[in-house]
Every structure is written in structure tokens, then in C-alpha cells.
Amino acid sequence: MILTTTKRYSVAEYLELEEKAEFKSEFVDGEILAMAGASANHNILTAKFLARIFLALEDLDYYVFMSDMRVWMPVYNRYTYPDVVVVAGQPIFTDQKQTGITNPCLIVEVLSDSTGGYDRENKFKLYRSIPSFREYILISQNGYAVEQYAKQANGKWILADCMGEDKILKLESINFEISLRDLYKRVVFTDS
């Protein structure tokens, strides 16, 4: 991510600029950060996960959103654009245009080489400030590997690694599973 300016913006100014922008930016406590473009693997993995979970939850009391839906974290005065977001029950929107939500239960990020550490550490800390947030899925582009963080009843987060072509990712917050073989179909691994 690249800092686009040192000027400080209000949330209202950010939302107004974002509505007119040709590209997405995240809001970080008054600063606006431009988002980098995504690779083919990133798009394939995001689309596959989104399509499968959308169909699995379509007739249940969940809403599934793709990467154009912002997530608001008021504790940190922060907006982000996760790759996939699931809300249990009715979404609580931040605005009348319904461009941001405050109550995700599941967030999915497809990791890139440039933002993997940020997604794994910084964003995870931010997302944990959301009371409804229960599960975080990090999908690697470079091999059959998914990190699954699930919040337990006692408030502790447990990490489970799902690695290998024959593994099946089973979510804890939602009744959904997908094989890594299916998830990674058509992904071409490159040396990075």
C-alpha cells in the first residue's frame, strides 16, 4: 500500500472522495491509502471462495459481500476492503448508500506478497475490535495453504493451518466447507 497524501481527512471527506474515485482506497485514521491491483491468482481464489460460500448460504440468514464492501472499525477510525465478508443476520450499514458494514462474522483475505504481513498481523488486530467478528481466513496464492483463525467461546483465537491439495477447509463460524483442490482449481503457482 502506498500513502497517497499526508493531508488528514474526515470520514465524510473520505467517503465523498471514494464515491468519485476510479480506484479503491482504505481509510486509516484520517489518511487515505491507495490499494494495489490484484493478480490473476488473487482474482481466481477470491471469486471461487465467494461463489461457493454465496451459494451455500443463499437460503440461510447470511449476507455475503465481495471486495467492494467496506468494513468500518470505529475503535480504530478505519475502513478496509476485505476480499470476502459474511454477515450473520441483517447487515448494519454505515451509510444510507449501503457501502460499508460494521458487523461481519467472517472475513476472508487472499494474501499477496506485498500485503500478506499487513493482512496477517495489522488487519487481524483491527478486525478483532469488531464484536460480531468470529473467523478470519487467509488464503495463500503461492501454494495449497489456508490459515484459519477462529474465536472460541472464551474469547481466545485459535489458529489452524489447512495445507495440502487433499485438505478440506471447514469453517467454524458457518456451516461451510471447501476442498483446497476445488478452491485452487485453475490457480497457476509461480516461483516468488
N, C-alpha and C positions, 0 to 999 in steps of 0.2 A: 504494500500500500504506500502511496505517495501523499505526503501532506501537500494540499493544493494551495493553501494560503495560511497566513498567520493571523488574519483578522478573526475575531471572535464573533460568532453568530448566535442568535437566539434560536430556540426550537422552531418558532414560527417562521423566521427567516430561512432556516434550512428547508423546511417543508415547502415553502414557496419556491425556492431555487430548485429543489428536487423535482417539483412538478413540471418545470420547464426544461430541465436538463436532458441532454441527449445520452447521458450515461449515468449510472448509479453511483452514489457516494454514501458513505456512512457518516453518522454524526457522532462526534466524540467530545462531549462536554464543551461545546462551543466551537469546535474545529470541524472542518469538513474534509474527509479523506476519500479520494477517488478510488474506485475499485478496479482492479485489473481484469482483463478479459480472461475467459476460461478456455481450456484446451478441449480437444475432441473427446478425450477420455473423461474429463470432468463433466461434459455435457451428457455423454452416454450414461455414466453412472448416476448422475442426478435424475435424468429422465427415467431410467429404469426403476430406481427406487421410488420415485414419485408415482409412476404409473401403477406399480404393483401395490403400493400401500393405499393409493386412492381407490383402486378397485376393491381391495379387501375391506375398506372402511366405508364405502359409498352408502350402504344402507344402515349404518350404525350412527350413533350420536357423536360423530367426529367431523371436523373440518380439516382438510389437507390443503396446504398452500405451497406454492413454488417460490423461487428465489426473488420474485418481485414484491413479496410481502415483507414489510419491515417489522422488526421486533423492537419494542421500546422497553428499556430498563431504567425506570425513573431514579432508582438509587444511585446510578452512575451517570444520569443525564446522557443516555446513549441510545442510538438507533443502529441496528445492524440488519443485514440482509442474509439470513441463513439460506442454504440451498433448498431444504425442505423443512416445513413446520407443520406440526399437527396440534390441533386444539381439541380437548375433550369438552363436549357440550358446546355452548354458544361462544363464539369469539367475542372478546371485549376489544373493541376498536379504539384507537387513539384519536380518531378524527371522523368527521361526517362522510368523507370520501372513502372511508374504509381502506386506508393504505398502510396502516400499522396496527399491530395487535400487542396485547400485554399479557396474554395468558396461554402460552404454549405449554404442552405437556411433553412433547418430543421435538427435538431439534436435530437435524442431520446436516453435517458439513462434509463435502468431498475435499480432501486435503490436496493442496498443491505444494510444490517445493518452496514457493515464496511465502505462503501464508500458513503452512502446517503448524509451526510452533505457536503462532498467534492464535489459531483456532483451538489448539490443544490446551493451551495454558490461559492466555488472557481472556479469550471469549468464554471459555468454560467458567472461569471465575465470575464474569459478568452475568452469564445466563443463570448461575446458581442463585442470584439475587431475586429471581422470579419465583414467587411462591408455588405456582402451578407446575413448574418445570420438574420433570421426573426422569427423563432419559436423554442421553446425548450419544449420537452415533457419529463416528469419524471414519470415513471410507478412504482408503489409500488408492491412489491412481497407479501406483507402481508395482502392485502385486496383490494377490488374494489376501487382503488384510483389512479387518474392521475392528475398531476399538469401540467397546460398548460400556458406557458409564450409566449405572442405574442407581437411583436414590432409594435407599432402604427405608423401612418404616421408622427406624431410629434416627433418620436424617443423614446417615453416613452414605457416601457414594462408593460403589464397588465397580472396579474395572474388570471387564472380561475381554480377552483377546479372542477374536474369531479369525483364525488363519488357516489357509489352505483351500484349494479348489473344492474339496469334498465337504467342507464345513457348512453348517446351516446357522444363519443369524436368527435367533429367536428373541424378539423384543420382550421386555418385562412390563412396560407400562401399557402396552396394547397387545391384543391377541393377533400377532402378525409374525410371519417368518419368511425368509427368503434364502435360497441356497446361494453360496458365493459363486458357484458355477453359472447360475442364472443371472445373478447381478452383474458379473464380469463378462458376460457373453458380448462379443464384438469389441471388447477393450483390447487394444494392442499395447503391450508393455514395451517400454523403451528403456535403454540404459540412461540413468540420470545421475 
